Amino acid sequence: MFSKSTIKYIQSLQHKKFRDEYNVFVAEGPKLVTELLLSNDFSVKAVFALQSWVDGLDAAIVASMQPCLTIIKDFELEKIAHYTTANNVVAVFGKRKPVSSISCKNKTTLVLDDIQDPGNFGTIIRTADWFGIENIICSANTVDMYNPKVVQSTMASLGRVNVVYTDILQWLQENKGIKKFAATLNGKPLKEMSSTKECIIIIGNESKGISKDVIESADEKITIPKLGKAESLNAAVAAAIILYAVSN
Amino acid sequence: MFSKSTIKYIQSLQHKKFRDEYNVFVAEGPKLVTELLLSNDFSVKAVFALQSWVDGLDAAIVASMQPCLTIIKDFELEKIAHYTTANNVVAVFGKRKPVSSISCKNKTTLVLDDIQDPGNFGTIIRTADWFGIENIICSANTVDMYNPKVVQSTMASLGRVNVVYTDILQWLQENKGIKKFAATLNGKPLKEMSSTKECIIIIGNESKGISKDVIESADEKITIPKLGKAESLNAAVAAAIILYAVSN
């Protein structure tokens, strides 16, 4: 029911270059696709699904797929799906227009310095959404928010958090009045952090941490106290613990 | 420099059946392999590495690989490596003898009810190691601790935390005197939890949560307060926030 060129098109969306060119991204699996459809955060461009799955859906969800729904066979799905948990459906959505400017007033803002692992980034977006964080500011080298693994790990939080890619050093310098905390391995214990709700939390790259210039632009270095022997914490875990500490 | 049967052997270790049969597991990449070698937590059985990488190592690390080191070529490494970040080396280690019984006295113990995602489980082990948790008790259906993705995500914490697979319902009933907290979406806010260092924290399956019987055996249900809109938190993130709250 679909052509070789369609398969090629969907496969091409694994690459940032083509996601940027077509201004779309891919989501897979019943839970994620239906949540994105119902959220109205993104415009649906195409849905490729098994008849057996569509038959069991609420009418409202089926309606939200029209006129973009194509029924395909198992063997066709296999050609475009990348996750074993993602059976039944693969969908293409339009990207959102990036927000041009964000305010840090009266809220906590997350800054990411070169997060590379898509699973980590997706989990950070999901966790930020849990804690009501509105904005995540990313260095230009942070992994693409529309990378398929990022999209899968966000669990539909993707549309509820603004993600801005920029020169974070310059951005931090522009936001002078807001207290900035850098998550490092040699800072003040997290619970002694002089936080208010209005602050900026900086999380670094998985292996290199936060770059020197960026650390220097922070007001305080903070650390999650280590009681055992692990060398470090996963970046998404560190971000989550700090967001919990700031909001409680 | 190595045979087809060696390639087949290493590839077979992607499957639990063969890891159990040979009582070994695979680790990939310079950082993980050298940390496991130096930790002495596991006996090394075989190391397959590129000459260029071995040339740059400390003599002590090279010595720790002997007599198990085989130098291989790039194209050979490609046949046995599963991670793009895992260039340079693939190693086989012997599993540890499982601990027969553990004590929950004067410490925090983590119980996992059917965690399925290997990345989540590895991250939980790494986080437990950071917070000095000695023991993790897992339901029989929890993903195998020697699954290659678990091993990679633990970042060498694997040897420093005891992982016990058992009937957790029975185990919880046997540990009567210790206060048990179940992480759920409808419990008491985490910061109001009546915790002491001596307690048991129960984390549930990624999609189904904690099974009904297990929840009923807990003393208190606890929840990480939600301020935004995400439906849930990642299981490893939830475990990390609770371990932080208990230990601070």
Interface residues (C-beta under 8 A of the other chain):
Chain A: E35 G119 T123 R126 T127 A128 D129 W130 F131 G132 I133 S153 M155 A156 S157 R160 L190 K191 I224 P225 K226 L227 G228 K229 A230 E231 S232 L233 N234 A236 V237 A240 I241 Y244 A245 S247 N248
Chain B: E35 G119 T123 R126 T127 A128 D129 W130 F131 G132 I133 S153 M155 A156 S157 R160 P189 L190 K191 I224 P225 K226 L227 G228 K229 A230 E231 S232 L233 N234 A236 V237 A240 I241 Y244 A245 S247 N248
